[in-house]
């Protein structure tokens, strides 16, 4: 997981991430724009194929990758309310609700997106992720400069989210 990922990690709480964005804003002369995005359906939208691809990229042992892949594929669920039990529904994507593995897998996939964004190195843009929220601080001398940096960042981010099959709430 990248340095921009906070929350759900020991010694890297969400307030630590917010502090970094504040520092960027301060160093940018107090002129900037903060963009906050929520990843749509976070855990339930993790694609098995992309999850496995990301685990391979970061060097996870093949045995563990096969286990995770098996864990995420061909699952069935049913809902129970009181004594009533619903019909069985096949799950096509996502991680298991309530599993401690779910946020970890999600953070690995989101890490792929953040890595792609980081490669673009748009000047004056800092970013953090707190589990399924991604926040950007865009600073500049003038409003037009900030707007141009936002456009560049947005364009790259949309492409990278699509590549990793991750959707955001707008």
CORJO-V123244 format. One record per residue. BURIAL is + if it has 24 or more other C-alpha atoms within 12 Angstrom, else -. Layout:
burial:BURIAL
burial:BURIAL
This chain:
burial:+
burial:+
burial:-
burial:+
burial:+
burial:+
burial:+
burial:+
burial:-
burial:-
burial:-
burial:-
burial:-
burial:+
burial:-
burial:-
burial:+
burial:+
burial:-
burial:+
burial:+
burial:+
burial:-
burial:+
burial:+
burial:-
burial:-
burial:-
burial:-
burial:-
burial:+
burial:+
burial:+
burial:+
burial:+
burial:+
burial:+
burial:-
burial:+
burial:-
burial:-
burial:+
burial:+
burial:+
burial:+
burial:+
burial:+
burial:+
burial:+
burial:+
burial:+
burial:+
burial:+
burial:+
burial:+
burial:-
burial:-
burial:-
burial:-
burial:-
burial:-
burial:-
burial:-
burial:-
burial:+
burial:-
burial:-
burial:+
burial:+
burial:-
burial:+
burial:+
burial:-
burial:-
burial:-
burial:-
burial:-
burial:-
burial:-
burial:-
burial:-
burial:-
burial:-
burial:-
burial:-
burial:-
burial:-
burial:-
burial:-
burial:-
burial:-
burial:-
burial:+
burial:+
burial:+
burial:+
burial:-
burial:-
burial:-
burial:-
burial:-
burial:+
burial:+
burial:+
burial:+
burial:+
burial:+
burial:+
burial:+
burial:+
burial:+
burial:+
burial:+
burial:+
burial:+
burial:+
burial:+
burial:+
burial:-
burial:-
burial:-
burial:+
burial:-
burial:+
burial:+
burial:+
burial:+
burial:+
burial:+
burial:+
burial:+
burial:+
burial:+
burial:+
burial:+
burial:+
burial:+
burial:+
burial:+
burial:+
burial:-
burial:-
burial:-
burial:-
burial:-
burial:+
burial:+
burial:-
burial:+
burial:+
burial:-
burial:-
burial:+
burial:+
burial:-
burial:+
burial:+
burial:+
burial:-
burial:+
burial:+
burial:-
burial:+
burial:+
burial:+
burial:+
burial:+
burial:+
burial:-
burial:-
